[in-house]
Amino acid sequence: MKLILAAIGRQKAGPETELALRYQDRAKKAGRTLGLAGPEIVEYSESRARSTGERKTQEADQLLKALPAGCIIVALDEHGQNMSSESFAKLIDKHRNGGSPAMAFVLGGPDGHGQPLLDQAHVKLALGSMTWPHQIARVLLTEQIYRAITILTGHPYHRI
């Protein structure tokens, strides 16, 4: 199963980007034994529409068109559910074992996700109650993907 981190907005060079890339690289290497590819990080431009609603809709449409057919969509959303690392690993494993071709973790623009994307999301996931800047959300997400893979492979990185 292919793992994708799809985000509205471009990540600038800096320590957050380096850390996200480090976890991405670890996940790619560790995930091979489980039949997981990625996570591939793909970025899309923010909408320049005047109204918030229009921006969110345009960004949602852009993301939905870019995702592969049959993809499991996990929308990062402040109103989403909080999950333990073990539950997150089980979510990935469930869809991998179910034959899903891809799973996309989707970060919306500064205004959040548009309704079209939220309507098609299989899971709405929060990274806690606090609001995080996109740079840090990417680090948290790539680290949790790596952690999920280590949980599934029995690697000691995740200690209970």
C-alpha positions in Angstrom: 0.0 0.0 0.0 1.3 3.4 -0.9 1.4 6.0 1.8 0.9 9.7 0.8 1.2 12.9 2.8 -0.7 15.5 0.6 -0.5 19.1 1.8 -1.7 22.5 0.7 1.2 24.8 0.9 4.9 24.5 0.3 7.3 23.6 3.1 10.3 25.9 3.4 13.8 24.8 4.1 14.6 24.6 7.8 14.9 22.2 10.8 11.3 21.2 10.6 11.6 20.1 7.0 14.9 18.2 7.8 13.2 16.4 10.6 10.1 15.5 8.6 12.4 14.2 5.8 14.4 12.1 8.4 11.2 10.4 9.6 10.0 10.0 6.0 13.3 8.2 5.1 13.0 6.0 8.1 9.4 5.1 7.3 10.3 4.3 3.7 13.0 1.9 4.7 11.1 0.2 7.6 7.8 0.0 5.7 9.2 -2.2 2.8 9.0 -5.3 4.9 5.3 -4.7 5.4 4.5 -3.9 1.8 4.2 -0.2 2.5 5.7 2.4 0.1 6.3 5.9 1.1 5.2 8.1 2.6 5.5 10.3 -0.4 5.1 14.0 0.4 3.3 16.0 -2.3 2.5 19.7 -2.0 -0.1 21.8 -3.7 -0.5 25.5 -4.0 -2.8 27.5 -1.8 -5.9 28.9 -3.5 -5.9 32.6 -4.2 -9.7 32.9 -4.1 -11.1 35.9 -2.2 -13.5 34.1 0.1 -12.6 31.5 2.7 -15.3 29.1 1.5 -14.2 29.4 -2.1 -10.5 28.8 -1.1 -11.4 25.7 0.9 -13.5 24.3 -1.9 -10.8 24.9 -4.6 -8.1 23.3 -2.4 -10.4 20.3 -1.6 -11.1 19.8 -5.3 -7.4 20.1 -6.1 -6.5 17.5 -3.5 -9.3 15.1 -4.4 -8.3 15.2 -8.1 -4.7 14.4 -7.2 -5.3 11.3 -5.0 -5.3 7.9 -6.6 -8.5 5.9 -7.2 -9.5 3.8 -4.3 -7.3 5.8 -1.9 -8.2 5.8 1.8 -8.4 9.5 2.8 -7.4 10.5 6.3 -8.1 14.2 6.7 -6.2 16.0 9.4 -8.9 18.1 11.1 -9.1 19.9 14.4 -12.5 18.3 14.9 -11.2 14.8 14.1 -10.7 12.0 16.5 -7.6 11.7 18.7 -5.9 8.3 18.3 -3.2 6.5 20.3 -0.1 5.5 18.3 -1.3 1.9 18.6 -4.7 2.7 17.1 -3.1 4.7 14.3 -0.9 1.6 13.5 -4.0 -0.6 13.5 -5.7 1.8 11.1 -2.9 1.6 8.6 -2.6 -2.2 9.1 -6.4 -2.7 8.6 -6.4 -0.9 5.2 -3.1 -2.6 4.1 -4.5 -6.0 4.9 -7.8 -5.0 3.3 -6.0 -4.5 0.0 -6.3 -0.7 -0.3 -3.9 0.6 -2.9 -3.1 3.8 -1.1 -3.7 5.8 2.1 -3.4 9.6 2.0 -3.0 11.8 5.0 -4.2 15.2 3.9 -3.3 18.5 5.4 -5.6 21.4 4.3 -4.7 25.0 3.8 -4.6 27.7 6.4 -8.4 27.8 6.4 -8.8 24.1 6.9 -10.5 21.5 4.6 -13.3 22.2 2.3 -16.5 20.2 2.7 -16.0 18.1 -0.5 -12.9 16.6 1.0 -14.3 16.1 4.5 -17.3 14.4 2.9 -15.1 11.9 1.2 -12.7 11.3 4.1 -12.7 7.8 5.5 -11.2 9.1 8.8 -10.9 12.6 10.3 -7.9 12.7 12.5 -6.7 15.4 15.0 -3.2 15.7 16.3 -4.5 16.6 19.7 -6.6 19.5 20.9 -4.0 22.2 20.0 -3.5 23.9 16.7 -0.1 23.2 15.1 1.6 25.0 12.3 1.9 23.0 9.1 5.6 22.6 9.5 5.2 20.9 12.9 2.1 19.0 11.8 4.2 17.4 9.1 6.9 16.4 11.5 4.3 14.9 13.9 2.6 13.0 11.1 5.7 11.6 9.5 7.0 10.6 13.0 3.7 8.8 13.7 3.7 7.0 10.4 7.3 5.8 11.2 6.1 4.9 14.7 3.1 2.9 13.4 5.5 1.0 11.1 7.7 0.1 14.0 4.7 -1.0 16.1 3.6 -3.3 13.2 7.1 -4.7 12.8 7.7 -5.2 16.5 10.7 -2.8 16.4 11.6 -1.5 19.9 11.3 2.2 18.8 7.8 2.3 20.4 8.0 1.3 24.0 4.8 1.0 26.0 
